[in-house]
Amino acid sequence: MTKDRAEEEDINDVFFNLTLAENKFSQLGFSDGFREGLERGRTEGHRLGVSKGAQIGSEVSFYQGFSSAMRVYVAGTQSSERLMRVLDSLDCLLEQFPKDSIPDNDIVEVFDNVRSKFRQLCSLTNANVEGVPKPKLDF
């Protein structure tokens, strides 16, 4: 009877260990997948950030160049005071545009302000910038 009892306990232990093994391997698979997902997400996020940062930098540089060229053009003419205020305002916004990533800074709002000031400048000067390719940025 002791031999049957020992075999019975061994079989119960085997089944119990099988049940635990399933849970153990399920947890290991989850941990490995989660770790790999974090790494892939970090890499993909970095690539996306670099790409969007380059697009934003390109567009801001275009605005700075346009503003500088417009100042040179306007210097030789009788320009309105309103045009000069808009140019000054655009230059101020571009100067204050964040150069580094600051978590508290709402870059979308700042960028929208720069774009709207640029559109206002184009409207005042009747500048046709339709042919200039601008990247479409979605935040």
KOLKOL-111469 format. One record per residue (C-alpha): residue number from 1; x, y, z. Coordinates in steps of 0.1 Angstrom, whole numbers, plus 5000, padded with zeros to 4 digits. Example, Ala and Ser with C-alpha at 12.3 -4.5 7.8 and 13.67 -1.06 7.14 Angstrom:
% residues 2
+-----+------+-------+------+
!   k ! east ! north !   up !
+-----+------+-------+------+
!   1 ! 5123 !  4955 ! 5078 !
!   2 ! 5137 !  4989 ! 5071 !
+-----+------+-------+------+
% end
This chain:
% residues 139
+-----+------+-------+------+
!   k ! east ! north !   up !
+-----+------+-------+------+
!   1 ! 5000 !  5000 ! 5000 !
!   2 ! 5028 !  5024 ! 5006 !
!   3 ! 5041 !  5018 ! 4971 !
!   4 ! 5007 !  5027 ! 4956 !
!   5 ! 5005 !  5057 ! 4978 !
!   6 ! 5040 !  5069 ! 4967 !
!   7 ! 5032 !  5063 ! 4930 !
!   8 ! 4999 !  5082 ! 4934 !
!   9 ! 5017 !  5112 ! 4950 !
!  10 ! 5043 !  5111 ! 4922 !
!  11 ! 5016 !  5112 ! 4895 !
!  12 ! 4998 !  5141 ! 4913 !
!  13 ! 5031 !  5159 ! 4915 !
!  14 ! 5037 !  5153 ! 4878 !
!  15 ! 5003 !  5167 ! 4869 !
!  16 ! 5008 !  5196 ! 4892 !
!  17 ! 5042 !  5203 ! 4877 !
!  18 ! 5027 !  5202 ! 4842 !
!  19 ! 5001 !  5227 ! 4852 !
!  20 ! 5028 !  5250 ! 4867 !
!  21 ! 5050 !  5245 ! 4837 !
!  22 ! 5022 !  5258 ! 4814 !
!  23 ! 5018 !  5289 ! 4835 !
!  24 ! 5056 !  5293 ! 4838 !
!  25 ! 5061 !  5291 ! 4801 !
!  26 ! 5032 !  5314 ! 4794 !
!  27 ! 5046 !  5340 ! 4818 !
!  28 ! 5081 !  5336 ! 4802 !
!  29 ! 5067 !  5341 ! 4767 !
!  30 ! 5048 !  5371 ! 4779 !
!  31 ! 5079 !  5386 ! 4795 !
!  32 ! 5101 !  5380 ! 4764 !
!  33 ! 5074 !  5394 ! 4741 !
!  34 ! 5069 !  5424 ! 4762 !
!  35 ! 5106 !  5432 ! 4764 !
!  36 ! 5110 !  5427 ! 4726 !
!  37 ! 5080 !  5449 ! 4720 !
!  38 ! 5094 !  5477 ! 4742 !
!  39 ! 5127 !  5476 ! 4723 !
!  40 ! 5110 !  5476 ! 4689 !
!  41 ! 5087 !  5504 ! 4700 !
!  42 ! 5116 !  5525 ! 4713 !
!  43 ! 5134 !  5520 ! 4680 !
!  44 ! 5104 !  5529 ! 4659 !
!  45 ! 5096 !  5559 ! 4680 !
!  46 ! 5131 !  5572 ! 4677 !
!  47 ! 5130 !  5568 ! 4639 !
!  48 ! 5096 !  5586 ! 4637 !
!  49 ! 5109 !  5614 ! 4660 !
!  50 ! 5140 !  5619 ! 4639 !
!  51 ! 5119 !  5620 ! 4607 !
!  52 ! 5093 !  5644 ! 4620 !
!  53 ! 5120 !  5666 ! 4636 !
!  54 ! 5138 !  5669 ! 4602 !
!  55 ! 5105 !  5679 ! 4585 !
!  56 ! 5098 !  5705 ! 4612 !
!  57 ! 5133 !  5718 ! 4609 !
!  58 ! 5131 !  5720 ! 4572 !
!  59 ! 5098 !  5740 ! 4573 !
!  60 ! 5111 !  5763 ! 4601 !
!  61 ! 5142 !  5770 ! 4581 !
!  62 ! 5121 !  5778 ! 4550 !
!  63 ! 5102 !  5803 ! 4570 !
!  64 ! 5134 !  5819 ! 4584 !
!  65 ! 5149 !  5821 ! 4549 !
!  66 ! 5117 !  5836 ! 4535 !
!  67 ! 5115 !  5862 ! 4563 !
!  68 ! 5152 !  5872 ! 4557 !
!  69 ! 5146 !  5875 ! 4520 !
!  70 ! 5115 !  5895 ! 4526 !
!  71 ! 5133 !  5919 ! 4549 !
!  72 ! 5159 !  5925 ! 4522 !
!  73 ! 5132 !  5931 ! 4496 !
!  74 ! 5112 !  5954 ! 4518 !
!  75 ! 5142 !  5974 ! 4528 !
!  76 ! 5144 !  5990 ! 4493 !
!  77 ! 5107 !  5999 ! 4491 !
!  78 ! 5081 !  6019 ! 4510 !
!  79 ! 5067 !  5992 ! 4532 !
!  80 ! 5037 !  5995 ! 4554 !
!  81 ! 5040 !  5995 ! 4592 !
!  82 ! 5017 !  5966 ! 4594 !
!  83 ! 5040 !  5945 ! 4571 !
!  84 ! 5070 !  5953 ! 4593 !
!  85 ! 5050 !  5944 ! 4625 !
!  86 ! 5041 !  5910 ! 4609 !
!  87 ! 5077 !  5904 ! 4599 !
!  88 ! 5089 !  5913 ! 4634 !
!  89 ! 5063 !  5890 ! 4649 !
!  90 ! 5072 !  5861 ! 4626 !
!  91 ! 5109 !  5866 ! 4634 !
!  92 ! 5102 !  5867 ! 4671 !
!  93 ! 5081 !  5835 ! 4669 !
!  94 ! 5109 !  5818 ! 4649 !
!  95 ! 5135 !  5829 ! 4674 !
!  96 ! 5115 !  5815 ! 4703 !
!  97 ! 5108 !  5783 ! 4685 !
!  98 ! 5122 !  5755 ! 4707 !
!  99 ! 5155 !  5740 ! 4695 !
! 100 ! 5154 !  5711 ! 4720 !
! 101 ! 5127 !  5687 ! 4730 !
! 102 ! 5110 !  5701 ! 4762 !
! 103 ! 5082 !  5679 ! 4775 !
! 104 ! 5062 !  5708 ! 4789 !
! 105 ! 5063 !  5728 ! 4757 !
! 106 ! 5033 !  5725 ! 4733 !
! 107 ! 5052 !  5725 ! 4700 !
! 108 ! 5021 !  5720 ! 4680 !
! 109 ! 5006 !  5753 ! 4692 !
! 110 ! 5039 !  5771 ! 4686 !
! 111 ! 5042 !  5756 ! 4652 !
! 112 ! 5006 !  5766 ! 4643 !
! 113 ! 5013 !  5802 ! 4654 !
! 114 ! 5044 !  5803 ! 4631 !
! 115 ! 5024 !  5789 ! 4602 !
! 116 ! 4995 !  5813 ! 4607 !
! 117 ! 5019 !  5843 ! 4609 !
! 118 ! 5036 !  5831 ! 4577 !
! 119 ! 5003 !  5829 ! 4559 !
! 120 ! 4995 !  5864 ! 4571 !
! 121 ! 5028 !  5876 ! 4558 !
! 122 ! 5021 !  5860 ! 4524 !
! 123 ! 4987 !  5876 ! 4523 !
! 124 ! 5001 !  5910 ! 4530 !
! 125 ! 5028 !  5907 ! 4503 !
! 126 ! 5007 !  5888 ! 4478 !
! 127 ! 5035 !  5862 ! 4478 !
! 128 ! 5027 !  5831 ! 4458 !
! 129 ! 5043 !  5802 ! 4476 !
! 130 ! 5020 !  5775 ! 4462 !
! 131 ! 5048 !  5759 ! 4442 !
! 132 ! 5070 !  5755 ! 4473 !
! 133 ! 5068 !  5719 ! 4485 !
! 134 ! 5060 !  5718 ! 4522 !
! 135 ! 5058 !  5685 ! 4541 !
! 136 ! 5025 !  5676 ! 4556 !
! 137 ! 5029 !  5672 ! 4593 !
! 138 ! 5004 !  5653 ! 4614 !
! 139 ! 5008 !  5653 ! 4651 !
+-----+------+-------+------+
% end
